[in-house]
Amino acid sequence: MNHKVYFIADTHFGDQKIMRYENRPFADVAQMDEVIIENWNKEVRVEDEVFVLGDFSFYEIDKTTEICTKLNGRKTLILGNHDEKDSDYYRVCGFEEVYKYPVIFEGYWILSHEPLYVSQNMPYANIFGHVHQNKTFVDYSEQSFCVCIERLDYKPIEFSEIKKRMESISEKYKPLRDT
């Protein structure tokens, strides 16, 4: 059975303030955490791989480890601006790999917490988080995709879906590029 690859950013487990800042539709943090865990596990199987692009949890180590353990999949964390502990801390919590800086995935995809500049003359695309629902940033374009949890109905998105959505834009505008 083949494993799938998923992406998600800005879960903010345990963060009361994010509910107000981003108008998250939950009664309290406990409900928010529960819904995110449930949604995650409906999408992701144990053998799947999940890239968390920052701002995972605001809890201390015991609760963060408890949540990480409940989540299906092999997890990799790209540290976000609110992930203030060192890499070893997050490995203890249950992440297989932890990176302080953006990484290149499959030779083309730049995985980062904050959006990075990419132009049509560059051979890369950026998958990122950090911006939540900020309308300055589109959900996706030909070379970028925002995986902030608010934009994904509070669940991880599968890599093939990211590529499918980006390709649909690329095909839509192909005649304009060829003229």
N, C-alpha and C positions, 0 to 999 in steps of 0.2 A: 504494500500500500504506500503510495507516494505521500510525502508530507507537503503541506502548503505553507506559504509564507504570508504573514500578516503584518500590518503596521497600525500603530496607534500613538497618539501623543496627548499629553496634558490630562491624564486621569485625575491628578490632584486628589488622590485618596486622602480623606480626613481634613480637607481644606474647607472650612466653613465660609471663608470670604469669597472663594471662587463661585459659590452658588449665587451670591449677590452680584459680583462683578460681571458674570457671564449669563445671568438669568437662567441658571440651570433649573429645570422643572422638578425639583425634589423638595419634599417637606423638610428634610434635615440631612446631615452628613451620613447617618447610618443608612438611610434609604438610598442616597446617591451611591455609596459604596456597594450596597447590595445589588442594585440594578446594574452597575458597571460589571461586577463580577459575574452576574447571571448572563448578561449579554455577551460578555467575553467567552464564557464557557459554552454558549450555544453556537458560537462561530468556530472556535478553535478546539482542535483535538489535542490530546496529550503529545502526539508525535509531531505536531506542527511547530513552526518557528515563528516567534513574534518579536518584532523590533519595536521597542518603546522609545519614542523620540522625545524623551525628557519629561520632567515634572511628574514623576510617578506618585510619590506619597509624602504627606506631611506628618505622618505618624513617626513615633520612635521605632527602634529596631524590632521589638517584639511584634507589634501590630503590623508593621510593614512586611515582616517575614511571614506572618500569618496570612496576609492578603496574597502575597506573591505565591505562596504554597497552594492556595486555593485556585489560582489561575492556571488553566491548561496551557500546555506548550512549553517549548524551550525558549527562554526569554533573554534578549539582548537589550541593554540600556545604553542609549546615547544620552549623556548627562545634559539636563536642562538647567536653566538659571536658578531653579528652586531645588535642585538635587545637590545639596550642599555638603554631603558626606563624601568620603573618598571611595574609590572603586572597590576596595576590599569590603567595605560596609555593605554595598549593594550585592556583592557576590554572596556574602553571608545571608542576605535576605532571600536569595534564590535566583539571581541573574547569572547566567552562564558566562556572559561577556559584558564588560562595561567599558565605554569609551568616553574620554573627556572631549574629544574633538570629532568633527564629522568623519564619516567613513565612506569609502566607495564600495558599492554593492554591485556585483555582476558587471564590473567594468564600466558602467554607464551612470548608475544612480548614486547621487550624493545624498547620504542620509544625515540629517542635521536637526538640531532642535530649532534653531532660528532659521528663517528663510535665507538662502544665499543667492547672490546674483548669478544668473545664468543668461546668456544671450543665444540667439539663434545660430551664432557662429561658433558656439562651444559644443563639444561632443558629449555633453552631460545633461542630466535632468536632476532636479532636486525634490526630494520628498522631505517634508518638514512639518513642524508643529509651531508652538509658541504664540501664534497670532490669534488663537481662539476664533472669535466671530468677527474680527476686525474686517470691515468691508473693503479696506484698502487692498487686501489680498484676495484674489479669486480662489475658489475651491480648487480648481486645477486649470492648467493650460497645456500647451504642447510640451513644455519643459519643466513643469512644476506641479506638485500635488500636495495640498495641505491635509494632514491626517489628524488635525485637532479633533478631539472627541465630540465636541459640540456639532461639528460639521458631518459626523458619521453616525448620527443617531446613537451615540454613546456605546459604540462597539468597534472592534478592530475591523479593518478592511483588508480583503485578500489581495495579494500582489497582482494577480491576473485581472482583477476588477480595476485596479489603478491603471494598468496598461491599456485596458479596453477603453476606459473613459478618455484617457489622453489620446489614444489613436483615433477616437471618434472626432475629436477636435482637429487633429492633424489631417484627416481625410476631408473634413468639412472645408478646410482652408487650402487644401492642396492646389486647386485650380488658381487661386490667387497668387500662390508662390511661383507657379510655373509660367506666369505671364511676364 
